Amino acid sequence: MAKTRRVVFSFDERSLESLQKITEQGRFASMADTVRESLQISRALQTQAQQGFTEVIVRNPETDEERVLVIPTLQPGSGLRGPVYNAHGGPRSSS
């Protein structure tokens, strides 16, 4: 069995509201479960970024519409921090 450790986080009001909303919308059992899954997703994205993958493409199977999620922390040479959900649709530029 994995060893567990109790950790306490402090959130500003806006961040706590976001965490609560994600917990409810994702139907997580607790905020701790939300944070755990978020860490797993973040780690998976970081692993892919280390292999050169810097775009996340999501597709709606009903419409075949695709969108690219822009994740600033995965962009090469970027120390920016930003939301994971900054998605945009439409044509992509080649720059």
N, C-alpha and C positions, 0 to 999 in steps of 0.2 A: 504494500500500500504506500502511496506517495505521502511524504511528510508534508503536513500543512503548517502554515504560519499565518498568524493574524496580522493584517496590515491595515492601517488607518489612512484614508485619504481625506484631504480637505478640498472642497469644491466651492467656487464662487456660485452665487445664486443661479446665474444663467447656465453654467456648466452642469449643475445639479439638475436643473429642469430638463436639460438635454438628455442626461443620463436616465432620468425617470421616464421621459417620453420614449426613448429607445427601448427601455426595459418593458414598458407596456406594449408598444407596437410590435416588438419582437416576441412577445409572450414569454419572456424569460422568467424564471422562478424568483430571481432576486437581482439586485443591482450587481452583486458579486459575479453572478453568472454572465451578466452583460459585459462586465469588464474582462472576465476570462476569455469569452469568445472574441471580443474586440482585440485582445492581445494576440490570440491565435491568428486572426485575419491579418493583423498588422505584420506579424512575423512571416506569414506566408507571402505577403506582398514584398517585404524586404528581401526575402530569399530569392524571389523572382527578379527583383531589381538588381541584385548582385550578379545575376546571370545575364543582365543586359535588357531585361524586359521592363519597359517603363510606361506602358499603356494598359489600361483595363477596359475592355470592350464588353458592354452588356447588350443583350438582344432580347426584344420582346417576341416570343415565339408566335404570338397571335398575329402580329403585324409585320414581323421581320425587321422592324425598325431597330437600328443600332445607335448606341451613344458611346462616346469615349469619356471615361472618368479621368479627370485630371487630378493627380495626386502629387502636389508639389514636392513632398519629401522623397518621391521616387525619381524625380527628374535629375539627370546627371549634373553634378556640380551645384545643385541647389540646396541651400541650407534653409529654405523657406519652410514654414510650418503652416498648414492650412487644413481646411475641411476635406474629408475624403469624398464627400458627396458633391463636389463642384463639377457636375456633369454638364456637357453641352452636346447638342445634336447638330445635324446638318453636315455640309461638306467640310472636310479637314484640309487645312492648308499644307503645302509640302515644305514649308520652311522649318 
